[in-house]
């Protein structure tokens, strides 16, 4: 079984923010082995023309007790037990253009839809979310 959702705040700030990464959670119904292979998990994708970097992705294991551990970007035959979950997060894209050029209404819209987080709005745009 699996489910995929966007990762809020994963796109880099910019006049146009980078595309959001996605989170896919695979819950295993039987024991299995997982192999991971990915790049851009240590260094984020850069922004362009003044845009800021996107957020890196990664691989995680969520154990049956709810604890989560990060897995290396390249690993062979990690054993998962039935009921554990394999979480795959893709990297968000880098922003395009200076964040200061983004329309404040677009930042409000991103907050309303969950594309950016209140902390991301403050850090990337100097925008304080209204309560």
C-alpha positions in Angstrom: 0.0 0.0 0.0 1.3 3.5 -0.7 0.2 7.2 -0.7 1.9 10.2 -2.3 1.6 13.8 -1.1 3.5 17.1 -1.8 6.3 18.1 0.7 5.4 21.6 1.9 8.2 24.1 1.7 10.5 21.9 -0.4 10.6 24.3 -3.4 13.3 26.9 -3.2 12.2 30.5 -2.6 12.3 32.9 -5.6 10.1 35.2 -7.7 8.8 31.9 -8.8 9.4 29.2 -6.2 10.8 25.8 -7.2 8.5 22.8 -7.7 7.5 20.9 -4.6 9.1 17.5 -3.9 6.8 14.6 -3.2 6.6 12.1 -0.3 5.5 8.6 -1.1 5.0 6.2 1.8 5.1 2.4 1.1 3.8 0.3 3.9 4.9 -3.3 3.5 2.4 -6.1 4.2 5.2 -8.7 4.2 8.9 -8.6 4.9 11.1 -7.5 2.0 14.4 -6.0 1.0 14.9 -2.4 -0.3 17.7 -1.0 -2.4 18.1 2.8 -2.7 19.8 4.8 -5.4 19.6 8.6 -5.6 21.5 11.8 -6.1 21.1 15.4 -4.8 20.5 14.2 -1.2 23.4 16.0 0.3 23.6 19.2 -1.9 20.3 20.8 -2.8 19.5 21.8 -6.3 20.5 25.4 -6.8 18.2 28.3 -7.6 18.7 30.4 -10.7 19.0 34.2 -11.3 18.8 35.0 -7.5 16.5 32.1 -6.5 17.4 30.0 -3.5 18.0 26.3 -3.4 15.3 23.7 -3.1 15.2 21.2 -0.2 17.0 17.8 -0.5 15.0 14.6 -0.5 15.8 11.3 1.1 14.8 7.8 2.1 13.6 6.8 5.5 12.3 3.7 7.3 9.3 4.1 9.7 9.4 1.3 12.2 6.2 -0.3 13.6 6.7 1.7 16.8 6.6 5.0 14.8 10.3 5.8 15.0 11.9 7.1 11.8 15.4 6.6 10.6 17.1 8.1 7.6 18.7 5.7 5.1 21.8 6.3 3.0 21.2 7.5 -0.6 22.8 4.3 -1.9 22.4 1.1 0.0 21.7 -2.6 -0.8 19.2 -5.0 0.7 17.9 -3.2 3.7 15.5 -5.6 5.4 12.0 -4.3 6.2 9.6 -6.2 8.4 5.8 -6.5 7.7 4.1 -3.3 8.9 7.1 -1.1 8.5 7.1 1.8 5.9 9.6 3.0 3.3 9.4 6.7 2.8 10.7 8.3 -0.4 11.0 12.1 -0.5 12.0 13.7 -3.8 14.0 16.8 -3.9 12.3 20.2 -4.4 13.3 22.4 -7.3 15.4 25.6 -6.9 13.6 29.0 -7.1 13.9 31.3 -10.0 14.6 35.0 -9.5 15.0 37.0 -6.3 12.6 36.0 -3.5 12.1 39.8 -2.8 10.4 40.1 -6.2 7.6 37.6 -5.3 4.2 39.2 -4.9 3.1 39.1 -1.2 -0.3 37.8 -2.3 1.4 34.8 -3.9 3.2 34.1 -0.6 -0.2 34.3 1.2 -1.6 31.9 -1.4 1.2 29.5 -0.9 0.6 29.6 2.8 -3.1 29.0 2.3 -2.5 25.9 0.1 0.3 24.5 2.2 2.9 24.9 -0.6 5.1 26.9 1.8 5.2 26.8 5.6 5.1 29.8 7.9 8.8 29.3 8.8 9.6 29.1 5.1 7.6 32.3 4.4 9.6 34.1 7.1 13.0 32.7 6.1 12.7 32.9 2.3 10.5 36.0 1.9 10.7 37.9 5.2 6.9 37.4 5.4 5.2 37.0 8.7 2.0 34.9 8.5 -1.1 36.5 10.0 -3.1 34.5 12.5 
